[in-house]
Amino acid sequence: MRLYYIDESEGPRYYVRSALGVDAEMWNVFLTDIQEWRRELRENRGIPTDRELHACDLLAGRGLLVRNDNGDERLTKRQGAEVFLEGLRRVENAAQGMGGIEVINVCLHKPDVKAYEQVSLDRLLNRINNSVRAAGTHAFLIFDEGKEAMITRAYRRLRIFNPVPSRYELWEEGERTRNIPVENVIGGPAFRSSDCDYLLQMADFIAHALLKQEEKPIPRVEDLGIHEVFSVLDCALNRKASRRDPQGIVRR
């Protein structure tokens, strides 16, 4: 079994959905590592372990207070960017060191794709299904709260009817599409509040990092190098999700 933590990020031109997959056998090890990082943030930066780390707030220098001897104060934008980068490195180091971790990303150019939220979800669930089917296992999906009806409806539809086009124009039987239900994605989607789930917060980091790579950087983003931090992820990326893209990003 592989658990996938899924979050989204949206900008003026692009819409991103990212899934952080963790094999059940490695879940305790990975969570313990993230918990250790949160304790390090508490000791080194004064960020309480129960404080939600949200990428937008970290990078904008808002919404996150740290505790010190002088009372609460906000992280600077540069400090927030450092925490953001640390989190991505923690995911990558875990993928390198312990295995059992993968990241699947969908990034759609909004002007080119009608109903991009729905399309991105369909694409992501198909790639997740392909990944676990190839590994001989199953997937369980965990989303941040919100849009429960749309996500649940899409999941139920794809479990029954999922027309997949052939990469070679036609399937062997001469049809342009074949119905391939996402049968390896089981149990129905679960929804949790990201403020109490460290791994959903990591999925938020990943989605936001990809968005900043794709959108034209504003001066603050460029100055802090935020548009380049997605490249920290290497071993964690499932490049088979899209063989046309060097980072495995599904773009259409």
C-alpha positions in Angstrom: 0.0 0.0 0.0 1.2 3.5 -0.8 -0.4 6.6 0.8 -0.5 9.8 -1.3 -0.8 13.2 0.3 -2.2 15.6 -2.3 -2.4 19.4 -2.5 -2.7 22.1 -5.1 -1.3 25.5 -5.9 -2.5 28.1 -8.3 -1.0 31.2 -10.0 -2.1 33.6 -12.7 -1.1 31.2 -15.5 -0.6 27.8 -14.0 -2.5 25.3 -11.9 -0.5 22.6 -10.0 -1.5 19.4 -8.2 1.2 17.4 -6.4 1.0 14.0 -4.7 3.6 12.9 -2.2 3.5 9.1 -2.1 4.8 7.1 0.9 5.0 3.3 1.0 3.1 2.1 4.1 6.2 0.2 5.2 8.2 3.4 5.3 5.5 5.7 6.7 6.6 5.6 10.3 10.2 6.2 9.3 9.4 9.1 7.1 7.0 10.7 9.5 9.5 10.4 12.3 12.1 12.2 10.1 9.7 15.0 9.4 8.8 15.2 13.1 12.5 15.5 13.9 12.8 18.3 11.5 9.9 20.1 13.1 11.7 19.8 16.5 14.8 21.2 14.9 12.8 24.2 13.7 11.5 24.7 17.2 15.0 24.6 18.7 16.8 26.6 16.0 14.1 29.0 14.8 11.5 29.1 17.5 8.7 27.7 15.3 6.3 25.7 17.5 5.7 22.1 16.4 2.0 22.6 16.3 2.2 25.6 14.0 1.1 24.9 10.4 3.8 25.5 7.8 2.1 27.0 4.8 4.3 27.8 1.8 2.5 31.0 0.8 2.7 32.5 4.3 6.3 31.5 4.8 7.4 33.1 1.5 5.4 36.2 2.0 6.6 36.8 5.6 3.1 36.7 7.0 0.9 34.4 9.0 3.7 32.6 10.9 4.8 33.7 14.4 7.9 32.4 16.1 8.4 32.3 19.9 11.5 33.6 21.6 12.5 35.3 24.9 11.1 38.6 23.6 7.7 37.2 22.8 6.2 36.3 19.4 7.6 37.7 16.2 7.2 37.0 12.5 9.8 35.2 10.3 11.3 37.4 7.6 10.7 36.5 4.0 14.3 35.2 3.7 13.9 33.1 6.8 10.6 31.7 5.5 12.4 30.9 2.2 15.1 29.0 4.1 12.5 26.9 5.9 10.7 26.2 2.6 14.0 25.0 1.1 14.8 22.9 4.2 11.4 21.1 3.9 12.0 20.2 0.2 15.5 18.9 1.0 14.0 16.8 3.8 11.7 15.1 1.3 14.5 14.6 -1.2 17.0 13.3 1.4 14.4 10.8 2.6 13.8 9.6 -1.0 17.5 9.1 -1.4 18.2 7.6 2.0 15.2 5.4 2.8 13.3 4.9 -0.4 9.6 4.2 -0.6 8.8 7.9 -1.5 7.7 9.4 -4.8 6.4 12.7 -6.0 3.9 13.0 -8.9 3.1 16.4 -10.4 0.6 17.8 -12.8 1.0 21.4 -14.0 -1.5 22.8 -16.5 -1.3 26.1 -18.4 -4.7 27.5 -17.5 -5.5 29.3 -20.7 -5.0 26.1 -22.7 -7.2 23.8 -20.5 -10.8 24.2 -19.8 -11.9 22.9 -16.4 -8.2 22.7 -15.4 -9.0 21.7 -11.8 -11.0 18.7 -12.9 -8.5 17.8 -15.7 -5.5 18.0 -13.3 -7.3 15.7 -10.8 -8.0 13.1 -13.6 -4.4 13.2 -14.8 -3.0 12.8 -11.3 -5.2 9.9 -10.3 -4.3 8.1 -13.6 -0.6 8.5 -12.9 -1.0 7.4 -9.3 -2.9 4.3 -10.5 -0.3 3.5 -13.1 2.5 3.9 -10.5 1.0 1.5 -7.9 -0.2 -1.0 -10.5 3.4 -1.2 -11.9 4.6 -1.7 -8.3 2.0 -4.4 -7.6 0.3 -2.5 -4.8 -2.5 -0.1 -4.2 -3.0 3.6 -3.4 -4.9 5.4 -0.7 -5.5 9.2 -1.2 -5.4 11.9 1.4 -6.4 15.4 0.4 -6.5 18.7 2.3 -10.0 19.7 3.3 -12.1 21.5 0.8 -13.7 20.5 -2.6 -14.7 17.2 -1.1 -17.7 16.8 -3.4 -15.8 17.4 -6.6 -12.9 15.1 -5.7 -15.1 12.3 -4.5 -17.2 12.5 -7.6 -14.2 12.4 -9.8 -12.8 9.4 -8.0 -16.1 7.4 -8.3 -16.3 8.2 -12.0 -12.7 7.1 -12.7 -13.3 3.9 -10.8 -16.0 3.0 -13.4 -15.3 5.0 -16.6 -11.8 6.3 -17.5 -11.2 6.5 -21.2 -7.5 6.6 -21.8 -6.1 7.6 -25.3 -3.4 5.5 -26.8 0.0 7.0 -27.0 0.3 5.5 -30.5 -3.0 7.1 -31.8 -4.9 3.8 -31.7 -5.1 0.8 -29.3 -4.6 -2.7 -30.7 -8.3 -3.2 -31.2 -8.4 0.0 -33.3 -10.1 2.3 -30.8 -8.7 5.7 -29.9 -9.4 5.2 -26.2 -9.6 2.3 -23.8 -11.6 2.2 -20.6 -9.0 1.7 -17.8 -10.6 2.2 -14.4 -8.4 3.4 -11.6 -8.9 0.1 -9.7 -5.6 0.2 -7.8 -6.7 3.4 -6.1 -8.9 2.1 -3.3 -10.9 3.1 -0.2 -12.2 6.4 -1.5 -10.4 9.7 -0.9 -9.9 10.9 2.7 -9.8 14.5 3.8 -7.8 16.0 6.6 -7.0 19.5 7.8 -3.5 20.4 6.8 -2.9 22.3 10.0 -2.6 19.0 11.9 -0.9 16.9 9.2 2.8 17.3 8.6 2.8 15.3 5.3 0.0 17.4 3.8 2.1 20.4 4.6 5.0 18.8 2.7 2.7 18.2 -0.3 1.8 21.9 -0.1 5.6 22.8 -0.2 6.1 20.6 -3.3 3.1 22.1 -5.2 4.1 25.6 -4.4 7.7 25.1 -5.4 6.6 23.8 -8.8 4.2 26.7 -9.3 7.1 29.1 -8.6 9.2 27.3 -11.1 6.6 27.7 -13.8 5.2 31.2 -13.2 7.3 34.2 -14.3 9.1 35.2 -11.1 8.4 38.5 -9.4 11.5 40.4 -8.1 11.1 39.1 -4.6 10.8 35.5 -5.8 13.9 35.9 -8.0 15.9 37.6 -5.3 15.3 34.7 -2.8 15.8 32.1 -5.5 12.4 30.6 -4.8 11.8 29.9 -8.6 14.7 27.5 -8.5 14.0 25.4 -5.3 11.9 22.8 -7.1 15.1 21.5 -8.6 16.1 20.2 -5.2 13.7 17.3 -5.9 15.5 14.7 -8.0 15.3 11.1 -6.7 11.9 11.8 -5.3 10.4 12.6 -8.7 8.5 9.9 -10.6 9.7 10.7 -14.0 7.7 7.9 -15.6 4.6 10.0 -15.0 5.5 11.9 -18.1 8.4 10.7 -20.2 8.2 13.8 -22.3 9.2 16.1 -19.5 12.7 15.9 -17.8 11.1 16.3 -14.4 8.2 13.9 -15.1 5.7 16.7 -14.9 2.4 16.0 -16.6 1.6 19.1 -18.6 -1.5 18.2 -20.7 
